[in-house]
Amino acid sequence: MGRKSRGAGLPIHCGPIPGGRTGGIEMKAISLWQPWAYAWADPEGPKIHETRSWSTNYRGPLLIQAAKRFSKEARDFAETERTLRRLPSRLAFGAIIGVVNLTGVIDALEIKLSTTALDRLYGDFSPSRFAWKKEGSILFKEPIGFRGAQGIFEVPEQTLVKLTEQLDEHPEWWD
């Protein structure tokens, strides 16, 4: 990916600390298509909200897994965004690329006019959709290959162990 890992936003308080300092590692993840995965995981990226057709009660750290799929629509959109320098020249696929602090879920229409134009460009704020708000994110220096799943899913501890060093670079996120 070529960009440094950066963290921004409010501290995240979750279960056990990465690295096993207090026991097992527990983290949830969601799979997103590129370039939307990168845009949401990047602390300086244009995407504030991830828009979905479903809501969730989950709040806290959410790993971002970039799906392997890269549709023609997504490829064309990414090419335009690269030209405008809002995306890097290369994107990771089939890998965990970062983590966001999911702080809320609201009706997408309620915030459509109050969010940024770029956020609207990267999301679908149409009726019957939900806007998942992040406050802070980390884009990993080294994506970790991982097969995603639908919905919010648990990431196995053996995969999280590979992310420990990158997560430990951001102690402000952990209790």
C-alpha positions as CSV (number, residue, x, y, z in Angstrom):
1,M,0.0,0.0,0.0
2,G,3.0,2.3,0.5
3,R,1.4,4.5,3.1
4,K,2.3,4.8,6.8
5,S,0.0,3.5,9.4
6,R,-1.8,6.4,11.1
7,G,-4.3,6.5,13.9
8,A,-6.7,9.3,14.7
9,G,-9.8,10.0,16.7
10,L,-11.2,9.0,20.1
11,P,-9.6,6.1,22.1
12,I,-11.2,2.8,21.6
13,H,-12.0,0.7,24.6
14,C,-12.4,-2.9,23.9
15,G,-11.9,-6.4,25.4
16,P,-8.5,-7.9,25.9
17,I,-5.5,-5.9,24.8
18,P,-3.8,-7.1,21.6
19,G,-0.7,-9.2,22.1
20,G,-2.3,-11.3,24.8
21,R,-1.2,-9.1,27.7
22,T,-4.5,-9.9,29.5
23,G,-5.4,-13.1,27.8
24,G,-7.1,-14.0,24.5
25,I,-7.5,-11.6,21.6
26,E,-11.1,-10.8,20.5
27,M,-11.9,-8.6,17.5
28,K,-14.6,-8.4,15.0
29,A,-14.3,-7.5,11.3
30,I,-16.3,-6.7,8.2
31,S,-15.5,-7.3,4.5
32,L,-15.7,-4.3,2.1
33,W,-14.9,-4.0,-1.5
34,Q,-12.0,-1.9,-2.7
35,P,-11.7,1.1,-3.0
36,W,-14.3,1.6,-0.3
37,A,-12.4,-0.5,2.2
38,Y,-9.3,1.7,1.9
39,A,-11.3,4.9,1.9
40,W,-12.9,4.0,5.3
41,A,-9.7,2.5,6.9
42,D,-7.5,5.5,6.0
43,P,-7.6,8.1,8.8
44,E,-7.1,10.9,6.2
45,G,-9.5,9.2,3.7
46,P,-12.8,10.7,2.4
47,K,-15.1,8.1,3.9
48,I,-16.6,9.0,7.2
49,H,-19.6,6.6,7.0
50,E,-19.9,3.1,5.6
51,T,-23.4,2.7,4.3
52,R,-25.2,-0.6,4.5
53,S,-28.7,-2.0,4.0
54,W,-28.6,-3.3,7.5
55,S,-27.9,-2.0,11.0
56,T,-25.9,-3.3,13.9
57,N,-25.8,-2.9,17.6
58,Y,-22.0,-3.5,17.7
59,R,-19.8,-0.6,18.7
60,G,-16.0,-0.5,19.0
61,P,-13.0,-1.6,17.0
62,L,-13.9,-3.2,13.7
63,L,-11.2,-4.7,11.5
64,I,-11.6,-3.9,7.8
65,Q,-11.0,-6.8,5.4
66,A,-10.6,-5.8,1.7
67,A,-12.5,-8.4,-0.3
68,K,-10.9,-10.1,-3.3
69,R,-13.6,-9.0,-5.7
70,F,-12.9,-6.0,-7.9
71,S,-15.9,-5.3,-10.1
72,K,-15.7,-3.1,-13.3
73,E,-17.7,-0.4,-11.5
74,A,-15.2,-0.4,-8.6
75,R,-12.2,-0.5,-10.9
76,D,-13.5,2.5,-12.9
77,F,-14.2,4.4,-9.7
78,A,-10.8,3.6,-8.2
79,E,-9.1,4.8,-11.4
80,T,-10.8,8.1,-11.3
81,E,-10.0,8.5,-7.6
82,R,-6.4,7.6,-8.2
83,T,-6.2,10.3,-10.9
84,L,-7.5,12.8,-8.3
85,R,-4.9,11.5,-5.8
86,R,-7.5,10.3,-3.3
87,L,-6.3,6.7,-3.5
88,P,-2.9,5.1,-3.7
89,S,-1.6,3.5,-6.9
90,R,-2.0,0.0,-5.4
91,L,-4.8,-1.5,-3.2
92,A,-4.6,-4.7,-1.2
93,F,-7.2,-7.4,-1.8
94,G,-8.1,-10.5,0.2
95,A,-6.5,-8.9,3.3
96,I,-7.2,-7.2,6.6
97,I,-6.0,-3.6,5.9
98,G,-7.0,-1.6,9.0
99,V,-9.3,-1.0,11.8
100,V,-12.0,1.7,12.5
101,N,-13.7,2.7,15.7
102,L,-17.4,2.2,15.0
103,T,-19.2,4.7,17.2
104,G,-22.8,4.8,15.8
105,V,-25.3,3.7,13.2
106,I,-28.0,6.1,12.0
107,D,-30.5,6.4,9.2
108,A,-28.6,7.4,6.1
109,L,-31.2,10.0,5.1
110,E,-30.9,11.8,8.4
111,I,-27.2,12.7,7.7
112,K,-27.1,12.8,3.9
113,L,-27.1,16.6,3.7
114,S,-24.9,17.2,6.8
115,T,-22.0,15.0,5.8
116,T,-19.3,15.9,3.3
117,A,-19.7,15.7,-0.5
118,L,-16.9,13.1,-0.6
119,D,-18.5,11.0,2.0
120,R,-21.7,11.0,-0.1
121,L,-19.6,10.1,-3.2
122,Y,-18.2,7.1,-1.4
123,G,-21.6,5.9,0.1
124,D,-25.2,5.1,-0.8
125,F,-27.3,7.4,1.4
126,S,-30.6,6.4,-0.2
127,P,-33.8,5.5,1.7
128,S,-33.8,2.4,3.9
129,R,-30.1,2.4,4.4
130,F,-27.9,2.9,7.4
131,A,-24.8,5.0,7.9
132,W,-22.1,3.5,10.1
133,K,-20.0,6.3,11.7
134,K,-16.3,5.9,12.5
135,E,-14.4,8.1,14.9
136,G,-10.8,7.2,14.3
137,S,-9.1,4.6,12.2
138,I,-5.7,2.9,11.6
139,L,-4.5,1.9,8.1
140,F,-2.0,-1.0,8.6
141,K,1.5,-0.8,7.1
142,E,1.3,-4.4,6.2
143,P,-2.0,-6.0,5.2
144,I,-2.6,-9.5,6.5
145,G,-4.0,-12.0,4.0
146,F,-7.4,-13.2,5.2
147,R,-10.5,-14.6,3.7
148,G,-13.5,-12.5,4.7
149,A,-17.2,-13.3,5.3
150,Q,-20.6,-11.7,5.1
151,G,-21.8,-9.5,8.0
152,I,-19.8,-8.8,11.1
153,F,-17.6,-11.8,11.9
154,E,-15.0,-12.9,14.5
155,V,-11.4,-13.0,13.4
156,P,-9.5,-16.0,14.7
157,E,-6.8,-15.4,17.3
158,Q,-4.0,-16.9,15.1
159,T,-4.8,-14.1,12.5
160,L,-4.9,-11.4,15.1
161,V,-1.5,-12.5,16.5
162,K,-0.1,-11.4,13.1
163,L,-1.6,-8.0,13.6
164,T,-0.3,-7.5,17.2
165,E,2.7,-5.4,16.3
166,Q,0.7,-3.0,14.2
167,L,-2.0,-2.7,16.8
168,D,0.6,-2.2,19.5
169,E,1.9,0.9,17.7
170,H,-1.4,2.6,18.8
171,P,-1.7,2.1,22.6
172,E,-4.1,5.1,22.7
173,W,-6.8,2.7,21.3
174,W,-6.6,0.2,24.0
175,D,-7.5,0.1,27.7
